[in-house]
Amino acid sequence: MASDPTPADTLNRPATRTDREAIIRGRGLTVGFGENLILENLDIDVYRGEVLGVVGGSGTGKSVLLRTIIGLNAKRAGTVEVFGENLDEASPAERNRIGRRWGVLFQQGALFSSLTVAQNVAIPMREHLDLPASLTDELARLKIELVGLPADAAEKYPSELSGGMIKRASLARALALDPDIVFLDEPTAGLDPIGAADFDALIQNLRDTLGLTVFMVTHDLDSLIGITDRIAVLGNKKVLVDGTFRELKTVDHPWVDAYFNGERAERLKIE
């Protein structure tokens, strides 16, 4: 039997917007581990060309949602459509084709420690593209340059990089196949304020120059304020509400109000 609605249930699900193309559409997503449900009947849309920030308290399933959309977590119910295609109904070949159109930056970078930066960036190209080794190496170095790393970073190993350089190297690998969508899991976590601001500027510049759609899990208010077009707030196992930063400042919900109108937000002088 369904439980009675709570105030969180009654906020609103993502609005239906007919003037924009939903490049990702999740409906009724339910994900759990053992007896613990993390997401339940969650709906979400991501529109072409936007930077969507996904926020929520600890344990609300932000990274679980990202990993569910890209197929790393099994669903108990619901559907995910990407580029208008239901991933559950896609053939292996179609699923592979769709997967080549997105890139992922995981929270800890997930670089292979035994490979150089250039070798890490080249992995997707070697797996999916039939290119001469020399051209693959050249393209890997171009991606490394694209994310603002110095040329000599290509021959370094992850252990020789700073935290900010690891993030950029991981982003270069995410961009290896010229994706339409980039998934970012806490991209500025662990960076100092200057490094985080530089990384935010890089994401915004890449979105604008490459026409990317960005799905960004973050808790960083500076990132939310600086580069997102829209924010989806997770809680109570679903999307509580979505909107711009300014719109979310007016939402009557305890967590949303505390987050978007709290002391830190006030210090940032957001109007």
N, C-alpha and C positions, 0 to 999 in steps of 0.2 A: 504494500500500500504506500502511495506517495505521501511524503511528509507534508505538513502544512507549510505554506510559504513563510519565509522569514523576511525581515526588511531587506536583506541582501538579495533575496530571490526576486523581489518586486522592483528593483531598480530599472534595469532594461538590458536586453541583449543587444549585440551590435546592430545598429540601424541598417535597414535595407536602403541602399543608395543606388538608384538607377542610373546616375550620371557618371559612375565610375566603374571600371572593370575590376571585379574581384579575381585576382590572379591566383589566390589561395582561398578555398572555402571549406571550413570545417563545420560539420553538422552532427549534433548529438554525440560528441566524443566522450566516451567513458573509458577510463584507464585505471587499473588498480594493480596492486601487488599483494598477493595473498588475499586477506580479508580487508585490506585497507584501500579504499577508493581514493584516488588522487584527483581525478577529473570525473565529472558526472554530467552527461547531457550538455556538454559545452558547445557553444556555437561561436565561430570567429570568422571574420573576413579580413583579407589583406589585399589592398588595392594596388594596382600597377603603379609603379613609380614613387610610392610613398615610403617613408621611414616610419614603421610602426614600432613603438616601444611597448613592451610587455612587462608589467610590474605586478607586485603583490607581496604579501608578507611571506616570511620563511615557511616553506612547506606547502605553498599554495599550488605548486605544480608548474612553475614557469618553464623550467628546463625540460620537465616531463612533456609539456605541450610541444615544445620545439622538437624533441626527439620523436614524438608521436607523429608529427606532421611529416618528418623525413623518413619515417618507417623504421626507426631503431627501437621503438617501444610498441608492443602489440596492443591493439584496442580490444576492449570487450564489446563495444558497440560504437556506431557512428561511421561517418564517411569523411574522407579527405579528397577534395578535388583540387588539382593543380593544373593550370592552363586549360580548365574546362574538362579535364579527364579524371574519372574516379580511379584512384590508385589501386583500390581493391579489385577492380574489374580489368585493369590493364594487363596485357601479356607481359612476360619477362622482358621482351625486347622493347615494348612501349615504356615499361617502368624504367628500364635503363636509359632510354632516350630522355625521359622526363628528368630523371635524376642528374643527368649531365647538364641540365639547365639551372642547377642551383649549386652553390658552394656553401660550406659550413666552417665557421670559426668556433671551435669548442673552447670552453672556459679556460682550460689549462694549456691551450695551444695544440696539444696532441701531436707534436712533431716527433718523428723517429730520431731518437738520440744518436743512433749509429750512422745517420746520413747527414750530409751537409745541407745547408739551407737550399741551395740550388737543386740538390737531389730530392729533397722533400717537396719542393714546388713542382718538380717534373713528374712526380708520381702519377697524378691524374692524367697527364698528357700521355705518358707511356702506357697507361692502362686502357685509355679510350681512343687515342688518336694514332693513326699509322703514319708516323713522321720519322724522317731520318734523325738519328741521335744528335747530330750537330744542330739541327733546327730546333729540336726539343730543348736543348741546352740554351740556345739563344733566346727562345721564348721564355724560359724560366728566368733568365737574367732580366728580361724586359719586365716581367711581373714584379721581380724584386725591386727594380727601379721605380715601378709604378706606385708602390706603397711607401716610397720614401726611404728605403734602406740604401746605405752606401754600397758601391759595387763590390767592395771586398767582403761584404757580408755573405756573398754567395758561397764562398768556400769555407765558411765557419760552421761549426757544429752548434746545436742548440745550447750546450753547456757553456759556450763562449759568448752567449748573447745576454743582454739585459732583458728584463721583463717586457719593456716596451718593444724591443726588437723582436722578441719571440711572438708578440701579438701581430706585428707587421709581417713577419715571415709566414705565420699561419694564415693571415689574410691574403698574402700573395698566393699561397697554395689554394685557398678558397676561390680565387679569381682565375685559376689556371686554365679553365675551359671556357672563359668568357661567359659566365652565367648571367641569367636574367634576374635571379633571386640570390640574395646572400643572407644566411642565417647567422646571427652573432649571439653567442651565449656569454653574457657578462664581459663584453669586450674591454672595458676599462677597469675591471677588478684588479686590484694590486698595483695600479699605476699611481704615480704621484699626480697632483692636480695639473701640473704643466703637461706631463705626458698624456694624461687623460684628455685634456683639452685639444692637444695636437692630434690625438687619435680620432676624436670626434670630428675635427675639421677635415681629416683625411676621409672619413666615411661620407661626410656631406659632399665633399668634392667629387668622390668617386660616384656617388649617386647622381650628381648633377651632370658629370661628364660622360658616364657610361650608361645612364638611364636605368640604374639598378632599382629593384624593389628590395627593401631591407626589413627583415624581421629581427628585432633586437630585444633580447631579454636583458634587462638591466635594473639596477636599483639606484643608479646615479642620477640625482636630480639635475645636475648640470647637463648631462647628456639628454635627458628628457626635455629640458627647456631649450637647449641649443639646437638640436638637429631633428627631433621627431615632428612628424606632421600630425600624428594621432597616437593616442595611448590607450591600451586595453588593460584594465585592472582585473586581476584574477583574485578570486576569493570564494569561499563556500563551494569550491569545486567547479566553478564556471567563470565566465566573464561577467563581472558585476556591472560594469559600465565602460563605455569607451567614448573618447572625444579628445579635443585639444587640451593642452595644459590649462588654458584659461577656462575652458568649459568644465573641467574636472574640479577646479577650485570652488565651484558652486554646488557640487553634488552633496546631498544630505545623507551621508553615510559615515559612521565613526572613523573607520580606517582611512577612507578616501580623504575625508576632511583633515585628519591628523597628518597625513602624508603630504598633501598638496597645500595645506595652510599652516603647517607646523613651523616650529622655530627656524629650522634650516631654510625652508622655503621663504620665510619672511626675511631672513638675512640676505637672501639672494635678490630681494627687492623686486619680486615678480608682481606685476600689477594685473 
